[in-house]
């Protein structure tokens, strides 16, 4: 599976409704975050290798009512750090 991130700009007052609809209807969605800045939402999607990213975004993400604009980031590698622990001695 390959991860892509899509930043989504929504019509005014529609971000939470758009996020909920995507969470309920797009099975490739792993996480959806409300964010600050130019865009309203950041979605993390997992696609099968070889799946057309542009077609996925156009057909699945941009067709949700209330979506005004998208910006897609393709990922290459994922890096993780150590999980912080609480100080119990």
N, CA, C and O atoms as CSV, one atom per row, in Angstrom:
chain,resi,resn,atom,element,x,y,z
A,1,UNK,N,N,0.836,-1.178,0.000
A,1,UNK,CA,C,0.000,0.000,0.000
A,1,UNK,C,C,0.880,1.241,0.000
A,1,UNK,O,O,1.959,1.258,0.593
A,2,UNK,N,N,0.409,2.255,-0.662
A,2,UNK,CA,C,1.146,3.508,-0.751
A,2,UNK,C,C,0.282,4.614,-0.166
A,2,UNK,O,O,-0.912,4.693,-0.454
A,3,UNK,N,N,0.880,5.463,0.650
A,3,UNK,CA,C,0.143,6.555,1.283
A,3,UNK,C,C,0.238,7.808,0.433
A,3,UNK,O,O,1.286,8.123,-0.130
A,4,UNK,N,N,-0.879,8.514,0.354
A,4,UNK,CA,C,-0.882,9.857,-0.209
A,4,UNK,C,C,-1.583,10.761,0.805
A,4,UNK,O,O,-2.441,10.316,1.568
A,5,UNK,N,N,-1.205,12.016,0.797
A,5,UNK,CA,C,-1.850,13.005,1.644
A,5,UNK,C,C,-2.546,14.006,0.728
A,5,UNK,O,O,-1.970,14.455,-0.262
A,6,UNK,N,N,-3.785,14.350,1.062
A,6,UNK,CA,C,-4.524,15.319,0.266
A,6,UNK,C,C,-4.990,16.440,1.192
A,6,UNK,O,O,-5.724,16.207,2.153
A,7,UNK,N,N,-4.549,17.666,0.883
A,7,UNK,CA,C,-5.041,18.833,1.599
A,7,UNK,C,C,-6.294,19.293,0.868
A,7,UNK,O,O,-6.324,19.359,-0.361
A,8,UNK,N,N,-7.323,19.607,1.638
A,8,UNK,CA,C,-8.636,19.886,1.069
A,8,UNK,C,C,-9.129,21.242,1.555
A,8,UNK,O,O,-9.174,21.509,2.755
A,9,UNK,N,N,-9.500,22.096,0.595
A,9,UNK,CA,C,-10.122,23.378,0.901
A,9,UNK,C,C,-11.624,23.203,0.700
A,9,UNK,O,O,-12.066,22.701,-0.333
A,10,UNK,N,N,-12.402,23.620,1.691
A,10,UNK,CA,C,-13.855,23.413,1.659
A,10,UNK,C,C,-14.601,24.735,1.530
A,10,UNK,O,O,-14.060,25.804,1.809
A,11,UNK,N,N,-15.860,24.638,1.098
A,11,UNK,CA,C,-16.745,25.796,1.142
A,11,UNK,C,C,-16.878,26.219,2.598
A,11,UNK,O,O,-16.742,25.398,3.505
A,12,UNK,N,N,-17.144,27.496,2.819
A,12,UNK,CA,C,-17.269,28.023,4.175
A,12,UNK,C,C,-18.287,27.224,4.991
A,12,UNK,O,O,-19.407,26.976,4.543
A,13,UNK,N,N,-17.876,26.828,6.192
A,13,UNK,CA,C,-18.768,26.127,7.106
A,13,UNK,C,C,-19.006,24.664,6.791
A,13,UNK,O,O,-19.870,24.039,7.406
A,14,UNK,N,N,-18.256,24.096,5.843
A,14,UNK,CA,C,-18.511,22.721,5.410
A,14,UNK,C,C,-17.429,21.715,5.788
A,14,UNK,O,O,-17.587,20.525,5.515
A,15,UNK,N,N,-16.341,22.152,6.405
A,15,UNK,CA,C,-15.197,21.273,6.648
A,15,UNK,C,C,-15.562,20.028,7.462
A,15,UNK,O,O,-15.170,18.922,7.089
A,16,UNK,N,N,-16.292,20.183,8.549
A,16,UNK,CA,C,-16.602,19.026,9.387
A,16,UNK,C,C,-17.564,18.075,8.682
A,16,UNK,O,O,-17.452,16.858,8.833
A,17,UNK,N,N,-18.510,18.618,7.915
A,17,UNK,CA,C,-19.428,17.765,7.173
A,17,UNK,C,C,-18.682,16.993,6.085
A,17,UNK,O,O,-18.933,15.806,5.874
A,18,UNK,N,N,-17.766,17.674,5.396
A,18,UNK,CA,C,-16.959,17.023,4.367
A,18,UNK,C,C,-16.100,15.916,4.991
A,18,UNK,O,O,-16.025,14.810,4.457
A,19,UNK,N,N,-15.462,16.218,6.112
A,19,UNK,CA,C,-14.626,15.220,6.791
A,19,UNK,C,C,-15.441,13.995,7.185
A,19,UNK,O,O,-14.997,12.865,6.979
A,20,UNK,N,N,-16.616,14.204,7.743
A,20,UNK,CA,C,-17.474,13.089,8.171
A,20,UNK,C,C,-17.923,12.266,6.972
A,20,UNK,O,O,-17.910,11.036,7.030
A,21,UNK,N,N,-18.324,12.930,5.872
A,21,UNK,CA,C,-18.755,12.198,4.681
A,21,UNK,C,C,-17.629,11.351,4.113
A,21,UNK,O,O,-17.846,10.202,3.728
A,22,UNK,N,N,-16.423,11.913,4.058
A,22,UNK,CA,C,-15.286,11.148,3.538
A,22,UNK,C,C,-14.966,9.969,4.450
A,22,UNK,O,O,-14.682,8.871,3.971
A,23,UNK,N,N,-15.011,10.192,5.760
A,23,UNK,CA,C,-14.737,9.110,6.712
A,23,UNK,C,C,-15.757,7.986,6.556
A,23,UNK,O,O,-15.420,6.815,6.732
A,24,UNK,N,N,-16.983,8.329,6.231
A,24,UNK,CA,C,-18.044,7.334,6.108
A,24,UNK,C,C,-18.080,6.639,4.752
A,24,UNK,O,O,-18.615,5.535,4.646
A,25,UNK,N,N,-17.522,7.260,3.711
A,25,UNK,CA,C,-17.729,6.724,2.368
A,25,UNK,C,C,-16.472,6.336,1.593
A,25,UNK,O,O,-16.571,5.598,0.613
A,26,UNK,N,N,-15.306,6.804,1.998
A,26,UNK,CA,C,-14.081,6.503,1.240
A,26,UNK,C,C,-13.261,5.494,2.020
A,26,UNK,O,O,-12.622,5.839,3.014
A,27,UNK,N,N,-13.276,4.260,1.575
A,27,UNK,CA,C,-12.609,3.189,2.329
A,27,UNK,C,C,-11.095,3.337,2.361
A,27,UNK,O,O,-10.448,2.799,3.259
A,28,UNK,N,N,-10.519,4.046,1.414
A,28,UNK,CA,C,-9.068,4.243,1.381
A,28,UNK,C,C,-8.585,5.269,2.403
A,28,UNK,O,O,-7.381,5.411,2.617
A,29,UNK,N,N,-9.510,5.980,3.032
A,29,UNK,CA,C,-9.149,6.992,4.020
A,29,UNK,C,C,-8.660,6.339,5.309
A,29,UNK,O,O,-9.351,5.512,5.902
A,30,UNK,N,N,-7.464,6.722,5.730
A,30,UNK,CA,C,-6.892,6.222,6.979
A,30,UNK,C,C,-7.132,7.216,8.107
A,30,UNK,O,O,-7.557,6.832,9.197
A,31,UNK,N,N,-6.860,8.495,7.851
A,31,UNK,CA,C,-7.015,9.554,8.855
A,31,UNK,C,C,-7.476,10.828,8.175
A,31,UNK,O,O,-7.113,11.098,7.030
A,32,UNK,N,N,-8.277,11.609,8.882
A,32,UNK,CA,C,-8.673,12.936,8.412
A,32,UNK,C,C,-8.467,13.896,9.578
A,32,UNK,O,O,-8.946,13.660,10.687
A,33,UNK,N,N,-7.749,14.980,9.310
A,33,UNK,CA,C,-7.449,15.971,10.333
A,33,UNK,C,C,-7.963,17.334,9.893
A,33,UNK,O,O,-7.822,17.705,8.727
A,34,UNK,N,N,-8.557,18.082,10.817
A,34,UNK,CA,C,-8.841,19.487,10.544
A,34,UNK,C,C,-7.533,20.241,10.810
A,34,UNK,O,O,-6.827,19.955,11.777
A,35,UNK,N,N,-7.226,21.199,9.945
A,35,UNK,CA,C,-5.947,21.902,10.032
A,35,UNK,C,C,-6.165,23.410,9.889
A,35,UNK,O,O,-7.243,23.861,9.501
A,36,UNK,N,N,-5.132,24.170,10.207
A,36,UNK,CA,C,-5.184,25.616,10.022
A,36,UNK,C,C,-4.391,25.975,8.769
A,36,UNK,O,O,-3.619,25.168,8.250
A,37,UNK,N,N,-4.594,27.183,8.302
A,37,UNK,CA,C,-3.853,27.639,7.134
A,37,UNK,C,C,-4.729,27.734,5.907
A,37,UNK,O,O,-5.941,27.924,6.007
A,38,UNK,N,N,-4.107,27.602,4.747
A,38,UNK,CA,C,-4.798,27.743,3.466
A,38,UNK,C,C,-5.847,26.668,3.225
A,38,UNK,O,O,-6.839,26.910,2.539
A,39,UNK,N,N,-5.634,25.488,3.781
A,39,UNK,CA,C,-6.552,24.366,3.584
A,39,UNK,C,C,-7.238,24.039,4.901
A,39,UNK,O,O,-6.740,24.384,5.972
A,40,UNK,N,N,-8.376,23.377,4.817
A,40,UNK,CA,C,-9.195,23.080,5.991
A,40,UNK,C,C,-8.978,21.682,6.545
A,40,UNK,O,O,-9.090,21.466,7.751
A,41,UNK,N,N,-8.665,20.722,5.661
A,41,UNK,CA,C,-8.542,19.320,6.055
A,41,UNK,C,C,-7.281,18.718,5.460
A,41,UNK,O,O,-6.799,19.152,4.413
A,42,UNK,N,N,-6.756,17.707,6.148
A,42,UNK,CA,C,-5.638,16.924,5.643
A,42,UNK,C,C,-6.029,15.462,5.757
A,42,UNK,O,O,-6.231,14.952,6.859
A,43,UNK,N,N,-6.134,14.793,4.627
A,43,UNK,CA,C,-6.514,13.386,4.621
A,43,UNK,C,C,-5.348,12.506,4.239
A,43,UNK,O,O,-4.571,12.836,3.343
A,44,UNK,N,N,-5.231,11.375,4.930
A,44,UNK,CA,C,-4.219,10.371,4.609
A,44,UNK,C,C,-4.956,9.179,4.017
A,44,UNK,O,O,-5.836,8.598,4.652
A,45,UNK,N,N,-4.586,8.824,2.800
A,45,UNK,CA,C,-5.239,7.742,2.080
A,45,UNK,C,C,-4.203,6.684,1.709
A,45,UNK,O,O,-3.063,7.018,1.384
A,46,UNK,N,N,-4.591,5.423,1.755
A,46,UNK,CA,C,-3.731,4.331,1.321
A,46,UNK,C,C,-4.294,3.744,0.042
A,46,UNK,O,O,-5.448,3.318,-0.004
A,47,UNK,N,N,-3.457,3.723,-1.011
A,47,UNK,CA,C,-3.865,3.196,-2.300
A,47,UNK,C,C,-3.045,1.966,-2.652
A,47,UNK,O,O,-1.888,1.837,-2.254
A,48,UNK,N,N,-3.657,1.077,-3.397
A,48,UNK,CA,C,-2.958,-0.112,-3.884
A,48,UNK,C,C,-1.856,0.319,-4.861
A,48,UNK,O,O,-2.011,1.315,-5.568
A,49,UNK,N,N,-0.749,-0.425,-4.903
A,49,UNK,CA,C,0.302,-0.096,-5.874
A,49,UNK,C,C,-0.276,-0.108,-7.294
A,49,UNK,O,O,-1.071,-0.980,-7.647
A,50,UNK,N,N,0.128,0.853,-8.081
A,50,UNK,CA,C,-0.334,0.929,-9.454
A,50,UNK,C,C,-1.639,1.683,-9.641
A,50,UNK,O,O,-2.025,1.973,-10.773
A,51,UNK,N,N,-2.324,2.006,-8.553
A,51,UNK,CA,C,-3.581,2.759,-8.670
A,51,UNK,C,C,-3.276,4.180,-9.102
A,51,UNK,O,O,-2.326,4.787,-8.609
A,52,UNK,N,N,-4.054,4.708,-10.000
A,52,UNK,CA,C,-3.867,6.054,-10.522
A,52,UNK,C,C,-4.260,7.081,-9.452
A,52,UNK,O,O,-5.437,7.213,-9.116
A,53,UNK,N,N,-3.276,7.801,-8.924
A,53,UNK,CA,C,-3.506,8.761,-7.846
A,53,UNK,C,C,-4.412,9.897,-8.317
A,53,UNK,O,O,-5.355,10.269,-7.620
A,54,UNK,N,N,-4.132,10.437,-9.476
A,54,UNK,CA,C,-4.925,11.545,-9.991
A,54,UNK,C,C,-6.383,11.162,-10.181
A,54,UNK,O,O,-7.279,11.926,-9.824
A,55,UNK,N,N,-6.622,9.994,-10.736
A,55,UNK,CA,C,-7.992,9.532,-10.949
A,55,UNK,C,C,-8.708,9.319,-9.617
A,55,UNK,O,O,-9.886,9.652,-9.484
A,56,UNK,N,N,-7.994,8.762,-8.623
A,56,UNK,CA,C,-8.583,8.575,-7.296
A,56,UNK,C,C,-9.016,9.911,-6.705
A,56,UNK,O,O,-10.139,10.041,-6.218
A,57,UNK,N,N,-8.125,10.910,-6.747
A,57,UNK,CA,C,-8.438,12.211,-6.156
A,57,UNK,C,C,-9.603,12.863,-6.893
A,57,UNK,O,O,-10.509,13.404,-6.261
A,58,UNK,N,N,-9.587,12.816,-8.223
A,58,UNK,CA,C,-10.646,13.442,-9.012
A,58,UNK,C,C,-11.993,12.763,-8.779
A,58,UNK,O,O,-13.009,13.443,-8.630
A,59,UNK,N,N,-12.012,11.432,-8.746
A,59,UNK,CA,C,-13.285,10.705,-8.649
A,59,UNK,C,C,-13.798,10.536,-7.224
A,59,UNK,O,O,-15.009,10.552,-7.006
A,60,UNK,N,N,-12.905,10.374,-6.250
A,60,UNK,CA,C,-13.339,10.067,-4.884
A,60,UNK,C,C,-13.323,11.280,-3.955
A,60,UNK,O,O,-14.219,11.426,-3.124
A,61,UNK,N,N,-12.330,12.141,-4.082
A,61,UNK,CA,C,-12.169,13.252,-3.136
A,61,UNK,C,C,-12.845,14.518,-3.658
A,61,UNK,O,O,-13.635,15.142,-2.949
A,62,UNK,N,N,-12.538,14.892,-4.886
A,62,UNK,CA,C,-13.058,16.153,-5.408
A,62,UNK,C,C,-14.558,16.130,-5.682
A,62,UNK,O,O,-15.163,17.193,-5.828
A,63,UNK,N,N,-15.165,14.972,-5.755
A,63,UNK,CA,C,-16.603,14.889,-6.031
A,63,UNK,C,C,-17.469,15.019,-4.776
A,63,UNK,O,O,-18.693,15.103,-4.882
A,64,UNK,N,N,-16.856,15.036,-3.598
A,64,UNK,CA,C,-17.631,15.211,-2.360
A,64,UNK,C,C,-18.141,16.650,-2.311
A,64,UNK,O,O,-17.371,17.597,-2.471
A,65,UNK,N,N,-19.431,16.800,-2.092
A,65,UNK,CA,C,-20.035,18.133,-2.035
A,65,UNK,C,C,-19.361,18.971,-0.949
A,65,UNK,O,O,-19.158,18.500,0.171
A,66,UNK,N,N,-19.019,20.202,-1.284
A,66,UNK,CA,C,-18.376,21.102,-0.333
A,66,UNK,C,C,-16.878,21.215,-0.517
A,66,UNK,O,O,-16.246,22.062,0.114
A,67,UNK,N,N,-16.283,20.372,-1.378
A,67,UNK,CA,C,-14.846,20.449,-1.649
A,67,UNK,C,C,-14.617,21.503,-2.724
A,67,UNK,O,O,-15.196,21.428,-3.808
A,68,UNK,N,N,-13.760,22.497,-2.419
A,68,UNK,CA,C,-13.446,23.578,-3.357
A,68,UNK,C,C,-12.144,23.353,-4.101
A,68,UNK,O,O,-12.032,23.683,-5.281
A,69,UNK,N,N,-11.147,22.785,-3.406
A,69,UNK,CA,C,-9.815,22.670,-3.987
A,69,UNK,C,C,-9.062,21.570,-3.255
A,69,UNK,O,O,-9.339,21.285,-2.090
A,70,UNK,N,N,-8.112,20.958,-3.942
A,70,UNK,CA,C,-7.270,19.948,-3.301
A,70,UNK,C,C,-5.816,20.158,-3.702
A,70,UNK,O,O,-5.514,20.752,-4.737
A,71,UNK,N,N,-4.928,19.655,-2.857
A,71,UNK,CA,C,-3.491,19.662,-3.127
A,71,UNK,C,C,-2.978,18.308,-2.665
A,71,UNK,O,O,-3.087,17.969,-1.487
A,72,UNK,N,N,-2.422,17.536,-3.586
A,72,UNK,CA,C,-2.046,16.145,-3.300
A,72,UNK,C,C,-0.540,16.006,-3.152
A,72,UNK,O,O,0.229,16.547,-3.947
A,73,UNK,N,N,-0.126,15.266,-2.112
A,73,UNK,CA,C,1.282,14.949,-1.879
A,73,UNK,C,C,1.453,13.441,-1.954
A,73,UNK,O,O,0.755,12.692,-1.270
A,74,UNK,N,N,2.382,13.005,-2.786
A,74,UNK,CA,C,2.698,11.586,-2.885
A,74,UNK,C,C,3.866,11.300,-1.951
A,74,UNK,O,O,4.819,12.076,-1.888
A,75,UNK,N,N,3.793,10.196,-1.232
A,75,UNK,CA,C,4.874,9.848,-0.296
A,75,UNK,C,C,5.786,8.788,-0.895
A,75,UNK,O,O,5.409,8.066,-1.817
A,76,UNK,N,N,6.989,8.713,-0.349
A,76,UNK,CA,C,7.968,7.725,-0.797
A,76,UNK,C,C,8.336,6.762,0.322
A,76,UNK,O,O,8.237,5.546,0.153
A,77,UNK,N,N,8.759,7.293,1.460
A,77,UNK,CA,C,9.155,6.467,2.599
A,77,UNK,C,C,8.531,7.029,3.870
A,77,UNK,O,O,8.261,8.227,3.965
A,78,UNK,N,N,8.305,6.154,4.842
A,78,UNK,CA,C,7.795,6.583,6.148
A,78,UNK,C,C,8.857,6.307,7.199
A,78,UNK,O,O,9.494,5.254,7.191
A,79,UNK,N,N,9.041,7.246,8.090
A,79,UNK,CA,C,10.006,7.108,9.176
A,79,UNK,C,C,9.270,7.325,10.488
A,79,UNK,O,O,8.431,8.221,10.585
A,80,UNK,N,N,9.563,6.536,11.476
A,80,UNK,CA,C,8.924,6.695,12.775
A,80,UNK,C,C,9.988,6.854,13.844
A,80,UNK,O,O,11.125,6.408,13.685
A,81,UNK,N,N,9.605,7.488,14.920
A,81,UNK,CA,C,10.512,7.684,16.038
A,81,UNK,C,C,10.072,6.841,17.211
A,81,UNK,O,O,9.058,6.146,17.151
A,82,UNK,N,N,10.834,6.910,18.264
A,82,UNK,CA,C,10.500,6.179,19.471
A,82,UNK,C,C,9.249,6.783,20.095
A,82,UNK,O,O,9.041,7.995,20.049
A,83,UNK,N,N,8.433,5.936,20.669
A,83,UNK,CA,C,7.227,6.386,21.348
A,83,UNK,C,C,7.629,6.908,22.713
A,83,UNK,O,O,8.265,6.187,23.481
A,84,UNK,N,N,7.269,8.160,23.039
A,84,UNK,CA,C,7.637,8.684,24.348
A,84,UNK,C,C,6.942,7.928,25.471
A,84,UNK,O,O,5.785,7.528,25.344
A,85,UNK,N,N,7.656,7.739,26.562
A,85,UNK,CA,C,7.061,7.065,27.713
A,85,UNK,C,C,6.919,8.068,28.851
A,85,UNK,O,O,7.645,9.060,28.914
A,86,UNK,N,N,5.988,7.800,29.739
A,86,UNK,CA,C,5.834,8.685,30.895
A,86,UNK,C,C,6.876,8.313,31.931
A,86,UNK,O,O,7.321,7.167,31.987
A,87,UNK,N,N,7.261,9.264,32.738
A,87,UNK,CA,C,8.323,9.064,33.710
A,87,UNK,C,C,7.880,8.282,34.938
A,87,UNK,O,O,7.602,8.881,35.978
A,88,UNK,N,N,7.808,6.974,34.842
A,88,UNK,CA,C,7.507,6.138,36.007
A,88,UNK,C,C,8.751,5.345,36.328
A,88,UNK,O,O,9.237,4.570,35.504
A,89,UNK,N,N,9.258,5.539,37.508
A,89,UNK,CA,C,10.480,4.841,37.905
A,89,UNK,C,C,10.245,3.887,39.043
A,89,UNK,O,O,11.178,3.222,39.493
